Amino acid sequence: MTPLPDTTPIRRSSLSFSRLNFGLIIFVLIYAAIVILQPNYLEVGLFMNFLRRAAPLVILAAGQLFVVLTGGFDLSMSAVVTLVVLAASILINGDPAMTWPMIGVLYLMGFAVGMVNGLVVAFLKVPSIITTLGTMLLVNGLALAWSGGAARGDLPDNFRDLGRFVMRDVWPIGMLPIAVVVLVAFIGVAWWCLHGTVYGKRALAIGDNARAAELAGLPVAATRITAFVVSALAAVTAGILVGGFSGVSVNAGRGLELQAIAACVIGGAQLLGGRGSIWSALFGALSLFSLFTLLNLAGLPQSLRDSIQGVILIAAVGASAWRDRRRT
């Protein structure tokens, strides 16, 4: 008798190169370069400070990921960050008793911006890049008109502590910034939403083929609206940390929307949707922020950051397209 051919599938190693997160690899390499220039970055205290300063970008990238997974972009994040910082300083005006009620108002503002973006994209079928570009201009204009084009008001200490306060004698790390606690909590909730609920599967299906998802009965409009709302709420959270860490500025959110998109792509998310995880946003954002830190330590002028950011964005999109071609 002729023996039957062996049809047992060949198992590939779970540690295959294609399964590695490129954002994590890039982050480790760049942070190693930072340590070479400044060995004390290996200390827990400096690493916690690094995470504290990176927290707004990581949170923005995590929020942007929700929109990217559904096949869109949110360019209004930077405007929401600026609005949050200016609105907080005007509404609170140095009164600590007003901090928490006004933080609730800030989240309502962010929710409204996210709803507008989501409704226009989902029901009017306007491309997200056009919708959020218009929202960015609108929100920026309203924020600057409200503040008179300059920083007004004051942020009390209990508001600023959200971005700069550090808890001491925390076992076993010694120190723990409040911003890092906020970062871990936000990433935990975002991970659960994308990987622990059915929402994440719906977002990936819509980003992969929105028409097929609609014919299959998936709530495409609701999923997209939710993505824009989460993105806006992430921008509010990041804006609170930026205001706490850096104070009031009319340029508080400048350029952060492109950094958030670049972070998602660097971490491995597919630019037009259908593939990505919360780790894409986390490690991509840490990679980007570590690169900015390295440039500062190397003594390069601030004027080169925008140029380098543009090069990184183009390279990240090109690498994402190349990975997609390799997979197909």
C-alpha positions in Angstrom: 0.0 0.0 0.0 1.2 3.5 -0.8 1.5 5.4 2.5 -0.6 8.6 2.7 1.4 11.8 2.6 2.0 13.5 5.9 -0.4 16.5 6.0 0.4 17.6 9.5 0.8 21.4 9.3 4.2 22.8 10.0 4.3 24.9 13.2 6.2 28.0 13.0 8.0 29.3 16.0 6.0 31.9 18.0 9.3 33.9 18.2 9.4 34.3 14.4 10.9 37.6 13.2 7.6 38.7 11.6 5.9 38.5 15.0 8.2 40.9 16.7 6.9 44.4 17.3 9.1 46.8 15.4 8.2 49.7 17.7 9.6 47.8 20.7 12.8 47.0 18.8 13.3 50.6 17.8 12.5 51.8 21.3 15.1 49.5 22.8 17.8 50.6 20.3 17.2 54.3 20.7 17.0 54.1 24.5 20.3 52.2 24.4 21.8 55.1 22.5 20.4 57.5 25.1 22.0 55.4 27.9 25.3 55.5 26.0 25.2 59.3 26.1 23.7 59.6 29.6 24.2 56.4 31.6 22.1 57.6 34.5 19.0 57.0 32.3 19.3 53.5 33.5 18.3 54.7 37.0 14.6 54.1 37.9 14.1 57.7 38.7 15.1 59.0 35.3 13.2 56.3 33.5 10.1 57.2 35.5 10.6 60.9 34.5 11.0 59.8 30.9 7.7 58.0 31.1 6.1 61.0 32.7 7.1 63.3 29.9 6.1 60.7 27.3 2.7 60.0 28.8 0.7 62.6 26.8 2.1 61.3 23.4 1.4 57.7 24.4 -2.2 58.5 25.4 -2.7 60.5 22.2 -1.3 57.6 20.1 -3.6 55.1 21.9 -6.6 57.3 21.1 -5.5 57.8 17.5 -5.2 54.1 17.1 -9.0 53.6 17.5 -9.5 55.9 14.5 -6.7 54.4 12.5 -8.0 50.9 13.0 -11.3 51.9 11.4 -9.5 53.3 8.4 -9.5 57.0 9.3 -7.4 59.8 10.8 -8.0 62.4 13.6 -6.1 65.6 12.9 -8.1 67.5 15.5 -6.3 66.0 18.5 -3.7 68.9 18.7 -6.5 71.5 18.7 -8.3 69.7 21.5 -5.1 69.6 23.6 -4.7 73.4 23.1 -8.4 74.0 23.9 -8.1 72.0 27.1 -5.0 73.9 28.3 -6.5 77.3 27.5 -10.0 76.5 28.7 -8.7 75.0 32.0 -6.7 78.2 32.8 -9.6 80.5 32.0 -12.4 78.5 33.7 -10.4 77.5 36.8 -8.5 80.8 37.0 -6.4 79.6 39.9 -9.2 78.4 42.1 -8.4 74.9 43.4 -12.1 74.2 44.3 -13.0 74.5 40.6 -10.4 72.0 39.3 -12.5 68.8 39.4 -15.8 70.3 38.2 -14.0 72.0 35.3 -12.1 68.8 34.4 -15.6 67.3 33.9 -16.5 70.2 31.6 -13.3 69.6 29.7 -14.3 66.0 29.0 -17.7 67.2 27.9 -16.0 69.5 25.4 -13.9 66.6 24.1 -16.9 64.4 23.9 -18.7 67.0 21.8 -15.7 67.4 19.4 -15.5 63.6 19.0 -19.2 63.3 18.3 -19.1 66.0 15.6 -16.2 64.2 13.9 -17.8 60.8 14.1 -21.3 62.0 12.9 -19.9 63.9 9.9 -17.7 60.9 8.9 -20.3 58.2 9.6 -23.4 59.9 8.1 -22.3 62.6 5.8 -19.5 60.3 4.4 -16.9 63.1 4.4 -13.4 61.7 4.5 -12.0 61.7 8.0 -8.9 63.7 7.0 -11.0 66.5 5.7 -13.5 66.4 8.6 -10.9 66.5 11.3 -8.8 69.1 9.4 -11.9 71.4 9.5 -12.5 70.6 13.1 -8.9 71.3 14.0 -9.1 74.8 12.4 -12.5 75.4 14.0 -11.4 74.4 17.5 -8.1 76.2 17.3 -9.8 79.4 16.1 -12.4 79.2 19.0 -9.7 78.5 21.6 -7.6 81.5 20.4 -10.6 83.8 20.2 -11.7 82.8 23.7 -8.2 83.5 25.1 -7.6 86.6 23.0 -4.6 84.9 21.4 -2.5 84.8 24.6 -2.3 82.8 27.8 -4.9 83.9 30.3 -5.9 82.8 33.7 -4.0 80.4 36.0 -3.8 76.7 36.7 -3.8 75.9 40.4 -1.4 73.4 42.0 -3.9 70.6 42.3 -4.4 70.7 38.5 -0.7 71.0 37.7 0.0 68.1 40.1 -1.6 65.7 37.6 1.3 66.3 35.3 4.2 67.0 37.6 3.5 65.5 41.1 5.7 62.5 42.0 4.9 60.0 44.8 8.0 59.1 46.9 9.0 56.0 48.7 6.8 53.7 46.5 7.9 50.1 46.8 9.8 48.7 44.9 10.6 51.5 42.4 11.1 54.3 44.9 9.2 57.1 43.0 6.0 57.1 40.9 4.7 60.1 38.9 0.9 60.6 38.9 1.2 61.0 35.1 2.5 57.4 34.8 -0.4 56.2 36.9 -2.8 58.0 34.5 -0.9 56.5 31.6 -1.1 52.9 32.9 -4.8 53.3 33.7 -5.6 54.7 30.2 -3.6 52.0 28.4 -5.3 49.4 30.5 -8.8 50.6 29.6 -7.8 51.0 25.9 -6.4 47.5 25.8 -9.5 46.0 27.3 -11.7 47.9 24.8 -9.7 46.7 21.8 -8.7 43.2 22.9 -11.2 42.2 25.6 -14.5 43.2 23.9 -16.2 42.7 20.6 -15.6 46.3 19.7 -12.0 45.6 18.7 -13.0 42.9 16.3 -15.6 45.2 14.7 -13.1 48.0 14.3 -10.6 45.7 12.6 -13.2 44.3 10.3 -14.4 47.8 9.3 -10.9 49.0 8.7 -10.2 46.0 6.5 -13.4 46.3 4.4 -16.1 48.7 5.6 -18.6 47.6 2.8 -18.2 44.0 3.7 -18.6 44.7 7.4 -21.8 46.7 6.7 -23.2 43.9 4.5 -22.4 41.5 7.4 -24.6 43.5 9.7 -21.9 45.2 11.8 -22.7 48.6 13.3 -20.3 50.6 11.1 -21.5 54.1 12.0 -21.6 53.5 15.7 -18.2 51.9 15.7 -16.7 54.9 13.8 -18.4 57.4 16.0 -17.1 55.6 19.1 -13.5 55.7 17.7 -13.6 59.5 17.2 -15.1 60.0 20.7 -12.3 57.9 22.3 -9.7 59.8 20.3 -11.1 63.1 21.5 -11.3 61.9 25.2 -7.7 60.8 24.9 -6.7 64.3 23.6 -8.5 65.8 26.7 -6.5 63.5 29.0 -3.3 64.3 27.3 -4.1 68.0 27.4 -4.6 67.9 31.2 -1.2 66.3 31.6 0.4 68.8 29.2 -1.1 71.7 31.1 0.0 70.2 34.4 3.6 69.6 33.2 4.2 72.6 31.0 1.7 75.3 32.0 -0.5 77.5 29.8 0.5 78.0 26.2 -1.4 78.8 23.0 0.8 76.3 21.2 0.3 73.5 23.8 -0.8 70.9 21.2 1.2 72.0 18.2 2.2 69.0 16.0 1.0 66.3 18.4 -1.6 64.9 15.9 1.1 64.0 13.4 3.3 62.5 16.1 0.4 60.4 17.3 -0.3 59.1 13.7 3.5 58.4 13.2 3.6 56.6 16.5 0.8 54.2 15.5 2.5 53.4 12.2 6.0 53.0 13.7 4.5 50.5 16.1 3.1 48.4 13.3 -0.5 49.6 12.8 -1.7 49.6 9.2 -2.3 53.1 8.1 -5.6 52.5 6.3 -7.0 50.3 9.0 -7.5 46.6 9.5 -4.4 45.8 11.6 -2.9 47.0 14.8 -2.9 46.6 18.6 -2.6 48.8 21.6 1.1 47.8 21.7 1.5 49.5 18.3 0.6 52.8 19.9 2.5 52.3 23.1 5.9 51.2 21.7 5.6 53.5 18.6 5.0 56.5 20.9 7.9 55.5 23.2 10.1 55.1 20.2 9.3 58.5 18.8 9.7 60.3 22.2 13.0 58.5 22.9 14.2 59.8 19.5 13.3 63.4 20.4 15.1 62.9 23.7 18.2 61.5 21.9 18.2 64.5 19.6 18.1 66.9 22.6 20.9 65.1 24.3 22.9 65.2 21.1 22.6 69.0 21.1 20.8 69.3 17.8 18.7 72.5 17.4 15.0 72.5 18.1 14.4 73.8 14.5 15.4 70.3 13.1 12.6 68.5 15.0 9.9 69.2 12.6 12.0 68.2 9.6 13.0 65.0 11.3 9.4 64.3 12.3 8.4 64.6 8.6 11.1 62.2 7.6 10.0 59.8 10.2 6.4 60.0 9.1 7.3 59.3 5.5 9.6 56.5 6.5 7.1 54.9 8.8 4.3 55.0 6.1 6.8 53.5 3.6 7.8 50.8 6.0 4.1 50.0 6.7 3.4 49.7 3.0 6.4 47.5 2.5 5.3 45.2 5.3 1.8 45.0 3.8 3.2 44.0 0.4 5.4 41.3 2.1 2.4 39.9 3.9 0.3 39.7 0.7 
